[in-house]
Every structure is written in structure tokens, then in C-alpha cells.
Amino acid sequence: MKLIHKINKPLNFVFSYLTNMQKFASVHPVITKITSLSSEEHLAYETLQMGLIPISFRYRIFISKNIIDKTVKMKANVMRLTTIEIDFKLQFENGFTEVEETVHFKTILPVKGKMENIFRKHHARIFQNIGEID
């Protein structure tokens, strides 16, 4: 799945929100906390609303970044059932930072379509939140 986000912020500002996990958690609509285990390994705490029932879980996120190319890669394995890999490519053009996001899911569950909808909604909100920061 490929998503494009345009944010009226400088590239380095947006890049910092994708690479600093405390900043990332502050703009993420369902991640409630992230603790760092190392510079590349983090533990995310997430609560998803499934109808009226909140479901909370945690998982490890591995992040790598290329400061020169302005790319970020995140990998996570959620409940040993789903592997998620996200690649972000940033570029600054006409006063906007454009983020090209490519998301890959591997899961044994028949939930790929549902997951894509959740990601579209939540990741649009992440970049909207970044754009609203003063």
C-alpha cells in the first residue's frame, strides 16, 4: 500500500517526528506511549477501539534512518501474528514536505483490508497532527 502525505512544514521538522519516538508517539492517534530499548529498538503501547471495546497491546518497533537520503524504515511484529514494514521517503517541494509512505503487511489473519483502512485513517491523522504543530 502506498500513501502520499503533504505537510506545510520543513523537511527536517517532519523527519524529526518520524525518527524521534517520543515525538512520533505524541502525534500518533492510537500509540499511547513508546519506551526506547536502544537507539533502534523501541516498545510501543497501543490502544485500538474495536467498536465499543478498547484493545490494548504492545510490540517492538525497529527503526532505521538515513539522514542524507531522508528515509526512515520501521518494522514491527504485532502479537506474533502480523509483521508490518513501513518505508518513508521525504522530499521538500514548493514549500511542502511530501512524504511517500509504503506499507507492507504479512499476516496469517484475513484482516489485510481492515488493516489498510486503519492505517490510511491513522497515518493521515499523524501527518495532519504534525502539520498543526506551531
N, C-alpha and C positions, 0 to 999 in steps of 0.2 A: 504494500500500500504506500502511495506517495502523497504527501501533503505539502502545500506551499503556504507559508505564513509571511506576511509583510508587516513590519513593525516600524513605527516612526521614532526610532531610537538609533544611536550609533552602534555600529557592529560590535565594538568591544564591550559595550554595555550589555547587549543581548548575549554575547559569548560568555560573559561572566555569570549570567543566570543559568546557563546550561552546564557550566563547569564547576561552580561553587554549589555544593549540595544543600547548604543551608539556604542560600538564595533560591535554588530550584524548589525546595520544599515550601518556601514562603509564597510562591506563585502557583503551585500545583493545587488543583481543586480537591483531590482525594488523598494525597500523601499528607499525613498529619505530622510526621517527624522523620528526619534522616539522621542517623548517627554514623560517623566516619570510623571505619575499622583500619583504614590506611588511606594513602592518597588516591588509590584507585578503587578501593572496595568500601562499600557503604551498606548500611542496613536501613531499608525503607519500611515505614509503618504506614499502612494504607487502610482506609475505610471506604468501601463501596456501598452504595444504597441499592439493594435489590428489592424493589417495590417498597414496602414499609420496613423491611428488615435490613439493618446495617450489618455488613460483613467486614470484620477487621482481620487483617493478616499482615505478615511481614515477609520480606525477601531481601536477598542480597542484590545489589546493583554494582556492576563493574563498569568504570568509566575510563575512557582514554580520550585524549585530546591532542590535536595538532595545532599549535599556536600559529604557525606560519600559514598553513592552509585554511585555518579557521573551520576545522571539522571536529565533531565530537561523536563518539560512539558509546552507546550504553547497551549493556547486556544484563538480562535478569532471568532467573528461573523462578517462577512463581508456583509455590506449593508442589514442586516437582512434577507438575502437570503441563506447564506451559513455559516455553522459552521465548523470550522477546528480545529482539535486537533492533536498535534504533540508530540510524545514521543521520546526523545533522550536518548540512553544508551551509555556511553563511557567506553572503556577499552583500556589499553595500552598493546601492544603485539609486540614483535620483533622490537622495535624501532619506531612503528607507533601507532597513536591513531586511533582506529576503532570506528566509530560512527554508531550505528544501529538506524535508524530513522523509526518510524512507524507513518503514516499519516492516519487520518480518516476524511472523508468529509461527511457532511449531508447537502443536498441541495434540494430545490424544483425544481431547474432548471435541464434540461437534459445536464449538462456540466461536469459530473464527469470524463469522459475520457480526455477531453480537460484540465481540472484542473490537472489531474495526469501528463500529458505531461509537463505542465508548471512547476509543482513542481519538476519533475525529472530534467529538464533543469536548473532551477534557483537554486535548492539546490545543484546540482553538482557544480555549479559555486561558491556558498557560500563557500563550503569546499575547492575548488581549490584556491579561494582568500585567505582563512586562511592559506593554505599551502605555499603561495607565500610571506607571510609577513616575513620580516627579524627580 
